[in-house]
Amino acid sequence: MRDLASLPKAHLHLHFTGSMRLDTLVDLAQASRTRLPSSFIDGDPLRVPADHRGWFRFQRAYDTARHLVTTEEVMRRIVLEAALDDAAEGSRRLEIQVDPTSYAPFVGGITPALEIILDSAQQATILSGVEVAVIVAASRVRHPLDARTLARLAVRYAGDEPGTVVGFGLSNDERAGHTASWGPAFRIARQAGLASLPHGGELLGPEHVRDVVNALGPTRLGHGVRTSEDPALLDAVVAAGISLEVCPASNVSLGVYHEPGDVPLGTLLEHGAQVALGADDPLLFRSRLTAQYEIARSLGLDDAALAELARASIRASLASPSSKARWLSEVDAWLAAPDPTTSPDPTTSGGAAP
């Protein structure tokens, strides 16, 4: 039972506004005299019965938070706090996802909005010790032509260092639009070397995963848990080298599964999937990165298996080979350290206590 917060890992599924600390949200609400929904402040996660999909309730709460992000100062604060929170949980790499369209009206356009995020990521890397890179994400509830604009913007700032754009994503309600409509935007991004990082396979099942894989050519799949419902598809996804960003607390809070024990992490791992655990939107789900590893532990994974999950997150990241090698050796060191639950008690080992 080694300390999971000290386990070196990478965090690959975290949304910009959803990463916000609750205290920060309360500060912003008080400053703007905005009344927050009770789901933010009553101490309970956003949670709905498993037979009722919780997306619309979730989206309303998310929009409330997003509408309070109206200045450059707040945007910078969110990035830095996300990195500091990740550092406290053993994260070595954070790939934070943002749609700059949402913040553009307050800072002069989508280009300044993205530049603020990127500059903040560079600063946060220095201040936190966590490498912070950025994923530009289009939204399924906006027109696919907007996605092409975002893809071209992402390409302008593409790189492989902290503070650059490393991938292009597609988020929001999986049920909106036709997946193939975003294919041209993803081709723009892929042709410039950006990773393809769309969401898929959480609210919708295997057929949706097939659509996303065929139309968008993902490097990683955001969520993807419902590939477990089709073993042949899951095997094909694994064979294609597509990693899965699995967010157990999000799955349960949105009613995809009844309980953490229902999340098919074991099935995914049994088929050889490379799984990177993520917190998704801790502001709404009250569950950060380490808590996802605690859920995995509750599902029966021992420390060796948890270390392998951490390695998978590092391998699936878009960090440099040298950074990955360093962090992987740190995971080995974590696992090699004595398990505190089995270490001998010096007061009962036969010698006098000092």
Steps between C-alpha positions, in 0.01 A plus 500: 500500500755754386402867488322559169551876515875442475466260205650676194239527227372709210162673489358494149129571542427829676282783374602861559192636678426165662846500659412806708526485877169541679647783708590681181149458365352634823732802484390574145132458585526732797685763296231494230209446742408179325295238682654156458285187460482285812685221319817707532479583868310225680804276525363224279617421148277560204325164492191359336336155495667264258182465298494876431783640294630802688646697212262795492523561872876476471510743208293759681736490795805515274358799313442680830866463586623587152300823491696622803833473315509847347853635547857410412586496870241232571613290203856509622391413853313192381797361308744557785271352762433196283874441467563548873218259585644245259846542651357417843366174355819376340420612147803566284310602187168679451338527159216741563216534251342834408267651243624861475173603333330514839739762637571694182236774554673614818861518382481615138445181300589134478865567423564711813299250704720211387818703543404576860448131569829404337699767682334395826595139429865600457497691826315224684761249381770706667308569819354154555758265354224334295536515123184673376404464134175599330236321295275725291152348491209573270144458622238268359230760567666754268519488121773278353634801309589656836705189569703559185579851620614361833707231331686761294556703817629195683742426217653848532603422857582131458803361675622229731616713792307625803302809412424382146201333336556126479160375386158576360184373667122486471290524814149577630191282455592189298144483370524832314572519129647246259853397588621499139421872477808569712725286284641794298601685816681195632677452168633857525632424847648159418676625189685750719607228742245559774358199682133419443327498840120487466251391763297187434349194657364639826139609447474291183606144435713300256346635180597851601853384574517349150387831350762694693779257415412488130435872453754665730791255527560546873838475665317479831130468568347717771314251723442203268374284785208366302729325255485234773151412373646366174807280555588492130491878479707531817760264356507707179548822697785343695658364181483847345701639792222734614532583870194556719459790741279344766331721761320274751353770725361681197341180369318440827400860562346528153303179545690295243560242774323446833807463718879519467505121501303501176766696309650238265862582572585134552353403164696770322824391663436131435481581128831683517371857477741778586295693756576846638282595794368857505287723722304666215331784695590488870313824567175318427584146603701582817753238405854575390769287341616298800138409575481323162790277604327440832194382307725267300643366826147439627436293188773260609814636332811453711792740510676331207188540285454860613861571410433356156201733463728791583753377244222476242402862566859609448541295182171637363604858567645722231809584703853460367667157509754626754230626736309173469811297576570704812145469631483129426811446711332698778200264483741208534651665808154552651419133457841387628457694824384295800125462538424682828227250584750213502809675642602371845409712800830599669333488841413131455799373303688371805713806572442782740329805361740792466 
